[in-house]
Amino acid sequence: MHYLLIYEFAPDYLARRPQHRDAHLTLAWQSAERAELLLGGAVGDPLEGAILLFRADSSATPTAFAHADPYVSKGLVTRWRVAPWHTVAGDQASTPIRAG
């Protein structure tokens, strides 16, 4: 199953990001090495939030990531949520469905 971890950033996110970025990226790459985190990155121009795409058996995996993320614990992320993403098309779809 795919899950989206959706972050909303604090207004001062860019100013505060440098002091927590290495720890955040370490966490992200560790999750990617376990084949949990497939993609992640900031959204918007100017930046307004981030979306991280997980492949996991349950929402517990992206939820645990958020709880461990210094961006969340240090207040750079003001709100976050996990949403199941029912992927049906593409090579990586969790439940592929074809026409007909």
LUMNU-489460 format. One line per 5 residues: number of its first residue (from 1); their letters; for each residue x, y negated, z negated of C-alpha. Coordinates in steps of 0.02 Angstrom, whole numbers, padded with zeros to 5 digits. Each point is the difference from the previous one (the first is absolute). Example, Ala and Ser with C-alpha at 12.3 -4.5 7.8 and 13.67 -1.06 7.14 Angstrom:
<sites>
1 = AS = 00615:00225:-00390; 00069:-00172:00033;
</sites>
This chain:
<sites>
1 = MHYLL = 00000:00000:00000; 00058:-00177:00033; -00015:-00139:-00129; 00030:-00186:00017; 00074:-00093:-00147;
6 = IYEFA = -00053:-00180:00026; 00087:-00142:-00092; -00048:-00183:-00019; 00146:-00114:-00038; 00016:-00138:-00130;
11 = PDYLA = 00020:-00175:00072; 00183:-00003:-00056; 00039:00173:00070; 00138:-00057:00118; 00089:-00099:-00136;
16 = RRPQH = -00002:00147:-00122; 00028:00143:00122; 00192:-00003:00007; 00025:00050:-00182; -00112:00154:00017;
21 = RDAHL = 00023:00050:00183; 00140:00128:-00023; -00099:00095:-00132; -00157:-00005:00108; 00093:00061:00155;
26 = TLAWQ = 00086:00138:-00099; -00169:00061:-00059; -00070:-00010:00177; 00143:00095:00082; -00004:00135:-00135;
31 = SAERA = -00185:00024:00037; 00038:00006:00187; 00135:00131:-00029; -00131:00108:-00088; -00109:-00021:00158;
36 = ELLLG = -00134:-00093:-00099; 00021:-00176:00065; -00011:-00005:00189; 00004:-00187:00031; -00003:-00157:-00104;
41 = GAVGD = 00021:-00185:00022; -00063:-00176:-00023; -00152:-00067:00093; -00032:-00173:00068; 00092:-00155:00052;
46 = PLEGA = 00010:-00077:-00126; 00008:00157:-00105; -00161:00038:-00092; 00023:00180:-00055; 00066:00170:00048;
51 = ILLFR = -00065:00167:00059; 00084:00165:-00038; -00056:00159:00088; 00013:00162:-00099; -00031:00181:00046;
56 = ADSSA = -00048:00093:-00158; -00118:00128:-00075; -00086:-00131:-00106; -00004:-00185:-00042; 00110:00039:-00151;
61 = TPTAF = 00157:-00019:00107; -00028:-00179:00059; -00072:-00046:-00170; 00158:00063:-00086; 00104:-00100:00124;
66 = AHADP = -00093:-00160:-00043; 00020:00030:-00187; 00188:00024:00023; 00024:-00146:00121; 00087:-00152:-00076;
71 = YVSKG = -00098:-00111:00120; -00156:00054:-00096; 00072:00004:-00176; 00087:-00169:00019; -00156:-00085:00071;
76 = LVTRW = 00054:-00028:00180; -00153:00103:00049; -00157:-00076:-00075; -00119:00136:00058; 00018:00172:00075;
81 = RVAPW = -00111:00142:00051; 00012:00172:00078; -00116:00043:00143; -00017:00170:00084; 00029:-00015:00187;
86 = HTVAG = -00090:00133:00100; 00115:00010:00150; -00073:00092:00150; 00105:-00049:00151; 00186:00013:00034;
91 = DQAST = 00137:00126:-00029; 00006:-00037:-00186; -00190:00003:-00031; -00047:00094:-00159; -00163:00063:00077;
96 = PIRAG = 00018:-00010:00189; -00163:-00007:00095; -00009:00003:00189; -00145:-00046:00112; -00119:00138:00049;
</sites>
